[in-house]
């Protein structure tokens, strides 16, 4: 992978490394390009201490990214709703794990993305900006290059995310904010509310009520693992058929769907909005 810039007047007299950090290149990536890649200014190799001049043409040539042993490409059909040179937005099906691990070694979204990269001739690993758990379906933002992943991970609020969830019961207040810290359970994958955890904020509003369930829209300010599932259970409205936080013997899948995603493109500065068609949940009640 390579990045290139033409230096403008207000960027002149910066060291190359300082300029790189301002362009959202992480320190780790900068170390890699310095040690194993190449830095060119007007076609000549330079080091990071070089002071840039107006109209300089700067190129970073990054070394190939290392992939984990389980990150093997697979030919898996993907529902790609948006693509440009930097990003993919994929509609992940429910039941598909995002990344391989000791439990799920094959047929993961990441392995399918690597298979797709192979088809389009892109030499990169997988950078998931908003990771979804296995039981959650919907829109997922993938950065094709690690500098764009670093940009969004610096502040996940740069990505606006809306989810639909089918939860138990009816709400006395049709909208609200849940601000409760979520902690890890070292003995299992479950999370729980505890002051020792990281701050987590979920905005919710009721969209429709059924006989004994409600369809709610949740908007996340933070990105904690199982955040919606933990927060809904915490306020007494667990997701219907949630096998982890309410119904371990549930026979039907729960409904949690990432239905809307938007962000300001770091290069074009245009707002990218993706809205998926949402199936009617009345039959889920």
ABEGO torsion letter per residue (X at the ends): XBBBBBBBAAABGBBAAAAAAAAGBBAAAAAAAAAABBBBBGGBBBBAABBBBBGBBBBBBBBBBBBBAABBBBBBBBBBABBBAABBBBBBBBGBBABBBAABABGBAAAAAAAAAAAAGBBBBBBBABBBBAABBEBBBBBABAAAAAAAAABAAABBBBBBBBBBEBBABABBBBBBBBBBBAABABBBBBAABBBBBBBBBBABBBAABBBBBBBBABBBBGAAAAAAAAAGBBBBGBAAAABAABABBBBBBBABBBBBBAAAGBBBBBBBBBBBAAAAX
